[in-house]
């Protein structure tokens, strides 16, 4: 083993850890919008959560959304709603994962 390779590995490990910690920093939501319940989903009594990945710019604006999971009848309404959300500003673009929950009130 070369002299100094332990130091290189320690620096590399520290950098990797720092990038993981930075990526784990979650930005708070400042503004949400109520997703309209799709009429057919309401009629079919479909409930559940839709998981969305939101690409958020430095100013906290949602640039793009990607539906990760959820019932097909609920996905479009959830995605359109999250596009209108606002997050806290941050030092760089981030991807925030949010759940939009649909529940029929009895």
Secondary structure, DSSP 8 states (H G I E B T S, - for coil): --TTHHHHHHHHHHHHHHHHHHHT----EEE-------HHHHHTT--EEEEEEEEE-TTSBEEEEEEEE--HHHHHHHHHHHTT-EE---SS-EEEEEEEEE----
